[in-house]
Amino acid sequence: MKGAVKLLNHRGHTLCEYDTADQDTVNEAERIVREALANSAMLFDGTTREQIKADRVKLGEREEVLVVPPMAGGAA
């Protein structure tokens, strides 16, 4: 499955695409998500816009994950 992690920032967003068939891209996307969670960001499903709980982040189950850092209103 292919998907993307969008990290919102001051320029709009930074995109990290991944393909579950390519472990390197999955590792990079997971690193971004872990780092974002460590910095108190909130995660949302890019399709439904529903908040994703930190313990339920599975990249292979979502086409798009939006990462909203605290400075953009993503503080928990």
Backbone bond lengths (Angstrom), bond angles and torsions (degrees), N, CA, C in turn:
res aa  C-N    CA-C-N  psi(-1)  N-CA   C-N-CA  omega(-1)  CA-C   N-CA-C  phi
1 M - - - 1.449 - - 1.522 108.89 -
2 K 1.300 115.43 139.69 1.455 120.88 176.30 1.516 109.04 -102.25
3 G 1.313 115.35 148.76 1.449 120.23 179.73 1.513 110.17 -161.73
4 A 1.324 115.31 -172.55 1.453 120.49 -178.45 1.518 110.50 -150.53
5 V 1.313 114.49 149.37 1.455 122.75 171.15 1.525 105.51 -112.10
6 K 1.331 116.66 123.11 1.459 121.83 178.00 1.516 108.44 -108.80
7 L 1.308 115.61 118.58 1.454 122.39 178.03 1.526 107.90 -100.26
8 L 1.329 116.70 110.71 1.460 120.13 180.00 1.520 109.61 -68.04
9 N 1.323 115.79 139.60 1.466 121.05 179.65 1.527 109.40 -151.30
10 H 1.307 116.17 -174.74 1.461 121.04 -175.07 1.532 113.63 -67.00
11 R 1.310 118.83 -15.29 1.466 122.15 178.74 1.527 112.12 -102.11
12 G 1.293 118.07 6.07 1.462 121.75 -176.35 1.517 108.97 121.34
13 H 1.341 116.04 -86.95 1.455 120.04 175.65 1.525 110.33 -161.40
14 T 1.309 114.64 158.47 1.454 122.98 172.29 1.518 106.08 -109.62
15 L 1.316 116.19 131.86 1.458 121.47 -175.07 1.524 110.86 -106.10
16 C 1.317 115.82 132.08 1.462 122.33 173.70 1.526 106.87 -124.16
17 E 1.322 116.44 104.45 1.459 120.54 179.43 1.517 109.76 -85.74
18 Y 1.317 116.06 148.49 1.462 120.88 178.54 1.518 109.76 -138.97
19 D 1.304 114.16 159.67 1.463 122.29 176.10 1.519 105.68 -137.00
20 T 1.317 117.33 122.91 1.464 119.75 -176.01 1.527 112.37 -63.25
21 A 1.336 117.58 -12.82 1.460 120.92 175.34 1.529 111.28 -81.82
22 D 1.336 117.68 -11.45 1.468 122.70 -179.12 1.528 108.73 -119.82
23 Q 1.309 116.65 100.90 1.464 121.47 -174.32 1.522 112.80 -61.35
24 D 1.330 119.09 -30.37 1.464 120.83 179.08 1.530 111.40 -62.76
25 T 1.331 117.38 -42.87 1.461 119.47 179.66 1.524 111.03 -69.77
26 V 1.318 117.14 -34.85 1.468 121.11 176.87 1.524 109.83 -65.89
27 N 1.326 117.26 -43.23 1.466 121.14 179.05 1.524 111.04 -59.83
28 E 1.327 117.28 -42.25 1.464 120.76 179.95 1.528 110.62 -65.86
29 A 1.318 117.31 -44.48 1.467 121.04 178.92 1.525 110.71 -63.14
30 E 1.326 117.37 -42.10 1.469 120.59 178.52 1.520 111.43 -65.56
31 R 1.322 117.69 -36.15 1.467 121.76 177.31 1.532 109.89 -62.21
32 I 1.314 116.44 -43.68 1.464 121.07 179.63 1.526 110.38 -62.35
33 V 1.325 116.85 -43.88 1.465 120.96 179.76 1.529 110.51 -65.04
34 R 1.329 117.85 -45.38 1.477 120.60 179.15 1.520 111.34 -60.60
35 E 1.323 116.41 -44.66 1.465 120.98 -179.92 1.532 110.68 -63.86
36 A 1.311 116.68 -41.05 1.462 120.86 179.01 1.526 110.80 -63.06
37 L 1.329 116.42 -44.72 1.464 119.68 179.03 1.523 111.43 -64.43
38 A 1.319 117.23 -36.97 1.461 120.84 178.07 1.535 111.12 -65.01
39 N 1.329 116.04 -24.66 1.466 121.33 179.21 1.526 112.26 -99.51
40 S 1.327 116.77 20.26 1.472 123.92 174.90 1.520 114.87 67.28
41 A 1.312 117.67 26.72 1.466 120.33 175.76 1.528 109.56 -76.13
42 M 1.322 115.71 162.68 1.454 121.20 174.72 1.520 108.13 -110.06
43 L 1.332 116.22 149.49 1.455 121.86 -179.06 1.524 109.38 -115.45
44 F 1.333 115.40 143.35 1.454 121.69 179.08 1.517 109.58 -135.58
45 D 1.328 116.50 149.07 1.449 121.54 173.29 1.526 106.79 -72.78
46 G 1.308 117.08 128.62 1.460 120.95 -177.20 1.514 114.12 -68.07
47 T 1.313 117.87 -22.06 1.462 121.76 -179.39 1.520 111.63 -89.64
48 T 1.319 116.81 -51.66 1.465 120.89 -175.60 1.525 113.16 -90.28
49 R 1.329 116.83 -17.28 1.469 123.48 -176.52 1.522 112.56 67.30
50 E 1.329 117.61 14.30 1.457 121.04 177.21 1.523 109.47 -80.56
51 Q 1.327 115.60 145.08 1.461 119.73 178.25 1.524 109.36 -68.22
52 I 1.321 115.26 140.76 1.461 122.11 177.44 1.516 107.50 -103.72
53 K 1.294 116.93 126.34 1.470 120.82 176.66 1.525 108.54 -71.95
54 A 1.312 115.88 145.41 1.467 121.99 -175.29 1.523 112.65 -56.55
55 D 1.315 117.74 -33.37 1.460 119.87 -178.24 1.532 112.84 -84.54
56 R 1.318 117.03 1.89 1.468 120.49 -177.89 1.515 112.99 -120.45
57 V 1.317 117.86 23.52 1.450 121.62 -179.62 1.527 108.43 -85.03
58 K 1.323 115.62 109.48 1.464 121.61 175.83 1.519 106.87 -130.29
59 L 1.324 116.04 106.82 1.455 120.05 -173.87 1.516 113.27 -60.49
60 G 1.315 118.56 -33.74 1.450 121.08 -178.93 1.517 114.65 -69.53
61 E 1.335 117.13 -8.82 1.457 121.52 -179.45 1.520 113.24 -101.44
62 R 1.318 117.92 -4.49 1.467 120.96 -176.18 1.513 111.01 -133.26
63 E 1.335 115.60 140.87 1.460 119.51 177.24 1.518 111.41 -74.73
64 E 1.324 115.73 -34.70 1.456 119.34 -175.74 1.515 110.44 -147.42
65 V 1.320 115.73 134.62 1.459 122.47 175.88 1.524 106.86 -118.24
66 L 1.316 116.61 124.44 1.458 121.68 175.59 1.521 109.10 -96.13
67 V 1.324 116.30 131.07 1.450 122.55 178.11 1.525 107.55 -109.19
68 V 1.332 116.13 118.52 1.462 121.42 -179.31 1.520 108.18 -112.46
69 P 1.357 116.11 107.52 1.471 118.82 -179.35 1.524 111.12 -71.35
70 P 1.343 116.29 161.50 1.472 120.43 -178.34 1.528 114.07 -53.93
71 M 1.314 117.26 -39.14 1.469 120.01 -177.94 1.529 112.71 -66.48
72 A 1.343 116.83 -17.14 1.464 121.17 177.95 1.521 111.31 -103.02
73 G 1.320 116.68 15.77 1.452 120.90 177.77 1.514 113.96 95.04
74 G 1.334 116.85 14.47 1.450 119.65 -177.12 1.511 115.03 -96.89
75 A 1.317 117.71 14.19 1.468 119.31 179.96 1.518 110.13 -71.07
76 A 1.315 114.47 138.84 1.479 120.01 -178.63 1.509 111.60 -78.96
